[in-house]
Amino acid sequence: MPERHGKVTVVGAGFYGSTTAQRLAEYDIFETVMLTDIIEGRPAGLALDLNQSRPIEGFETEVAGVTTTDDGGGYEETAGSDVVIITAGLPRKPGMSRMDLLEVNAKIVRGVAENVAKHSPNAVLIVVSNPLDEMTALTQLASQFPKERVFGQAGVLDTARFTNNVATTLGVPVSSVQTLTLGSHGDTMVPVPSACSVSGKPLADVMDQATIDELVARTRNGGAEVVALLKTGSAYFAPSAAVARMARAVIEDSGAVIPVCAWVDGEYGISGVYLGVEAEIGAGGVRRVVERDLTESELAALREAAEAVRAKQADVTTP
Ligand SMILES: NC(=O)c1ccc[n+]([C@@H]2O[C@H](COP(=O)([O-])OP(=O)(O)OC[C@H]3O[C@@H](n4cnc5c(N)ncnc54)[C@H](O)[C@@H]3O)[C@@H](O)[C@H]2O)c1
């Protein structure tokens, strides 16, 4: 029987939040998964449904659900969370950019972060609401948590999309492909071909530059491609898998090195901004940002991404 410990709260019980709760519960490593939403009854209903799947799927983690209000009602049920995943907010519609969500989601995320911080002052906060880099910076400001305890999900997902694109193009198993994306979760995403390989061979040895460029572009556009097909709402299977892995690294204090949106303080010659970089993740959040050798053009693209998100983050974090 595996040992279960820790409480993880998922704020927002929409597509992203509910699939995340399912993945976390099915890991069977947490004591409790708490799901919240402002829609009356929805989190409790989903929690009951998930609990009823336990005898079939064979997990013991208990799922609970609570409806919250903007003035903080219900948040007492989230008290003492070790990890809080923030998915509250609107998703994109076809033709929208993530930045189009800025104003409405900033209001939601600010309120959520303040309420969460009050009841779980020692939690690690993982942000997924879009626009991701800006909402991560805003969550840190609103919670007043140390920067290492607030980070965002983008890199695991973008990297998985890049890997899937390479694997399907070559017709090889995804397990034989390694890829990496850094930078922002948006137009200035920085796919890193120098860190990509197929069965240990550099990407440039197994496909031509035009194909690599095409796959990089498709990766950058990965979220919009799904949104355009779905017509309403955005992706959630791969995104929930990505954030669940991050929460797992925290609760297991694993030290896994994964691409996340983390506070950068001097690495790559960049300072004072939340940016997609590789980081070692443990019980206290980001243990350290891990720098790797980049080509000159990759480094230039990362610095360009940093300046683009710095300007946008200033918009949401300046009172
Ligand atoms: N970081 C990423 O890689 C990534 C990927 C996909 C989606 N997203 C983002 O995740 C967010 C959620 O996406 P979704 O598909 O689940 O959308 P959704 O519309 O299905 O769910 C959002 C939920 O948030 C709830 N909500 C709104 N205000 C709230 C509040 N104050 N407190 C608690 N809950 C509240 C809504 O009632 C709704 O149920 C969106 O902003 C989307 O753009 C991020």
The ligand as an SDF file (V2000), in Angstrom:
LIG
                    3D

 44 48  0  0  0  0  0  0  0  0999 V2000
   -0.7900   27.3240  -18.8200 N   0  0  0  0  0  0  0  0  0  0  0  0
   -1.2490   26.5530  -19.7790 C   0  0  0  0  0  0  0  0  0  0  0  0
   -0.4890   25.8430  -20.4180 O   0  0  0  0  0  0  0  0  0  0  0  0
   -2.7150   26.5050  -20.0910 C   0  0  0  0  0  0  0  0  0  0  0  0
   -3.2290   25.5310  -20.9750 C   0  0  0  0  0  0  0  0  0  0  0  0
   -4.6060   25.4720  -21.1830 C   0  0  0  0  0  0  0  0  0  0  0  0
   -5.4390   26.3890  -20.5570 C   0  0  0  0  0  0  0  0  0  0  0  0
   -4.9090   27.3390  -19.7280 N   0  0  0  0  0  0  0  0  0  0  0  0
   -5.7390   28.3180  -19.0320 C   0  0  0  0  0  0  0  0  0  0  0  0
   -6.3570   27.7040  -17.9010 O   0  0  0  0  0  0  0  0  0  0  0  0
   -7.5410   28.4390  -17.5610 C   0  0  0  0  0  0  0  0  0  0  0  0
   -8.7020   27.4700  -17.3390 C   0  0  0  0  0  0  0  0  0  0  0  0
   -9.0200   26.7960  -18.5360 O   0  0  0  0  0  0  0  0  0  0  0  0
  -10.2810   25.8140  -18.6100 P   0  0  0  0  0  0  0  0  0  0  0  0
  -10.2310   25.1580  -19.9350 O   0  0  0  0  0  0  0  0  0  0  0  0
  -10.3740   25.0000  -17.3900 O   0  0  0  0  0  0  0  0  0  0  0  0
  -11.4900   26.8750  -18.5930 O   0  0  0  0  0  0  0  0  0  0  0  0
  -12.9960   26.5940  -18.0700 P   0  0  0  0  0  0  0  0  0  0  0  0
  -13.8200   27.7550  -18.5140 O   0  0  0  0  0  0  0  0  0  0  0  0
  -13.4090   25.2130  -18.4370 O   0  0  0  0  0  0  0  0  0  0  0  0
  -12.8550   26.6330  -16.4750 O   0  0  0  0  0  0  0  0  0  0  0  0
  -12.5240   27.7800  -15.7510 C   0  0  0  0  0  0  0  0  0  0  0  0
  -13.2420   27.6460  -14.4290 C   0  0  0  0  0  0  0  0  0  0  0  0
  -12.8000   28.7050  -13.5570 O   0  0  0  0  0  0  0  0  0  0  0  0
  -13.9090   29.0080  -12.7420 C   0  0  0  0  0  0  0  0  0  0  0  0
  -13.7180   30.2830  -12.0450 N   0  0  0  0  0  0  0  0  0  0  0  0
  -13.8830   31.5370  -12.5180 C   0  0  0  0  0  0  0  0  0  0  0  0
  -13.6190   32.4340  -11.5390 N   0  0  0  0  0  0  0  0  0  0  0  0
  -13.2820   31.7170  -10.4420 C   0  0  0  0  0  0  0  0  0  0  0  0
  -12.8860   32.0600   -9.1200 C   0  0  0  0  0  0  0  0  0  0  0  0
  -12.7950   33.3420   -8.7290 N   0  0  0  0  0  0  0  0  0  0  0  0
  -12.6160   31.0670   -8.2470 N   0  0  0  0  0  0  0  0  0  0  0  0
  -12.6940   29.7630   -8.6100 C   0  0  0  0  0  0  0  0  0  0  0  0
  -13.0540   29.3770   -9.8570 N   0  0  0  0  0  0  0  0  0  0  0  0
  -13.3480   30.3440  -10.7480 C   0  0  0  0  0  0  0  0  0  0  0  0
  -15.0890   29.0090  -13.7110 C   0  0  0  0  0  0  0  0  0  0  0  0
  -16.3400   28.9280  -13.0270 O   0  0  0  0  0  0  0  0  0  0  0  0
  -14.7650   27.7730  -14.5350 C   0  0  0  0  0  0  0  0  0  0  0  0
  -15.4180   26.6130  -14.0170 O   0  0  0  0  0  0  0  0  0  0  0  0
   -7.7600   29.4340  -18.7150 C   0  0  0  0  0  0  0  0  0  0  0  0
   -7.2760   30.7100  -18.3400 O   0  0  0  0  0  0  0  0  0  0  0  0
   -6.9040   28.8530  -19.8280 C   0  0  0  0  0  0  0  0  0  0  0  0
   -6.4980   29.8330  -20.7590 O   0  0  0  0  0  0  0  0  0  0  0  0
   -3.5680   27.3950  -19.4890 C   0  0  0  0  0  0  0  0  0  0  0  0
  1  2  1  0
  2  3  2  0
  2  4  1  0
  4  5  1  0
  4 44  2  0
  5  6  2  0
  6  7  1  0
  7  8  2  0
  8  9  1  0
  8 44  1  0
  9 10  1  0
  9 42  1  0
 10 11  1  0
 11 12  1  0
 11 40  1  0
 12 13  1  0
 13 14  1  0
 14 15  2  0
 14 16  1  0
 14 17  1  0
 17 18  1  0
 18 19  2  0
 18 20  1  0
 18 21  1  0
 21 22  1  0
 22 23  1  0
 23 24  1  0
 23 38  1  0
 24 25  1  0
 25 26  1  0
 25 36  1  0
 26 27  1  0
 26 35  1  0
 27 28  2  0
 28 29  1  0
 29 30  1  0
 29 35  2  0
 30 31  1  0
 30 32  2  0
 32 33  1  0
 33 34  2  0
 34 35  1  0
 36 37  1  0
 36 38  1  0
 38 39  1  0
 40 41  1  0
 40 42  1  0
 42 43  1  0
M  CHG  2   8   1  16  -1
M  END
$$$$
